[in-house]
C-alpha cells in the first residue's frame, strides 16, 4: 500500500463519516439554535429545555435517515473490500 492510497482511504473514510453524520448534526444544530433564540426571547434559562428537544430531534433524524446512512456505509465497505486485492500486493 502506498502513502497516496493510505491518504486517499483516510480522507474517503472521514468524508463518508461526515456525510453519514450530517443529517443528525444539522437537525440538532437547527433545533439548538431555535431553542436558544426562544430562551433568549423569553428569558427562560432551563437546561432541560435546551437538552430534551435536541435529543428527540436527533433520535428522529436517526430513525428517518437510518436506511440512507446504512446504504452509504455499505457502499463504502464494498469499495474497501474491492480494494483488498490491490492493497495486499
C-alpha positions as CSV (number, residue, x, y, z in Angstrom):
1,X,0.0,0.0,0.0
2,X,1.4,3.4,-1.0
3,X,1.2,6.5,1.1
4,X,-1.1,8.1,-1.5
5,X,-3.5,5.2,-1.3
6,X,-3.5,5.3,2.5
7,X,-4.1,9.1,2.5
8,X,-6.9,8.7,0.0
9,X,-8.6,5.9,2.0
10,X,-8.3,8.0,5.2
11,X,-9.8,11.1,3.5
12,X,-12.6,8.9,1.9
13,X,-13.4,7.4,5.3
14,X,-13.5,10.8,7.0
15,X,-15.7,12.2,4.2
16,X,-18.1,9.2,4.5
17,X,-18.3,9.7,8.3
18,X,-19.1,13.4,7.9
19,X,-21.7,12.7,5.2
20,X,-23.4,9.9,7.3
21,X,-23.5,12.0,10.5
22,X,-24.5,15.3,8.8
23,X,-28.4,14.8,9.0
24,X,-28.3,14.2,12.7
25,X,-25.8,17.0,13.4
26,X,-27.7,19.5,11.2
27,X,-31.1,18.6,12.8
28,X,-29.6,19.0,16.3
29,X,-27.9,22.3,15.4
30,X,-31.1,23.8,13.9
31,X,-33.2,22.8,16.9
32,X,-30.4,24.1,19.2
33,X,-30.4,27.5,17.6
34,X,-34.2,27.7,17.7
35,X,-34.3,26.8,21.3
36,X,-31.6,29.3,22.1
37,X,-33.5,32.0,20.4
38,X,-36.6,31.0,22.2
39,X,-34.7,31.1,25.5
40,X,-33.2,34.5,24.8
41,X,-36.6,36.0,23.8
42,X,-38.5,34.5,26.9
43,X,-35.5,34.7,29.3
44,X,-36.1,31.2,30.4
45,X,-32.8,29.5,31.3
46,X,-33.8,25.9,31.8
47,X,-31.2,23.3,30.9
48,X,-33.8,20.6,30.1
49,X,-35.5,23.0,27.7
50,X,-32.3,23.1,25.6
51,X,-31.3,19.4,26.0
52,X,-34.5,17.4,25.5
53,X,-35.6,18.8,22.2
54,X,-32.2,18.3,20.7
55,X,-32.1,14.6,21.8
56,X,-35.6,14.0,20.5
57,X,-34.9,15.6,17.1
58,X,-31.5,13.8,16.8
59,X,-33.2,10.5,17.5
60,X,-35.9,11.2,15.0
61,X,-33.3,12.2,12.4
62,X,-31.5,8.9,13.1
63,X,-34.7,7.0,12.5
64,X,-35.6,8.8,9.3
65,X,-32.2,8.7,7.7
66,X,-31.0,5.3,9.0
67,X,-31.7,3.4,5.8
68,X,-29.8,6.1,3.8
69,X,-26.9,6.1,6.2
70,X,-26.7,2.3,6.2
71,X,-26.6,2.3,2.4
72,X,-23.7,4.8,2.4
73,X,-21.8,2.8,4.8
74,X,-22.4,-0.5,2.9
75,X,-21.2,1.2,-0.3
76,X,-18.0,2.4,1.4
77,X,-17.4,-1.1,2.8
78,X,-17.9,-2.7,-0.7
79,X,-15.4,-0.2,-2.0
80,X,-12.9,-1.2,0.7
81,X,-13.5,-4.9,0.1
82,X,-12.9,-4.5,-3.6
83,X,-9.5,-2.8,-2.8
84,X,-8.2,-5.7,-0.6
85,X,-6.5,-7.5,-3.5
86,X,-4.9,-4.2,-4.6
87,X,-3.7,-3.5,-1.0
88,X,-2.4,-7.0,-0.5
89,X,0.1,-6.7,-3.4
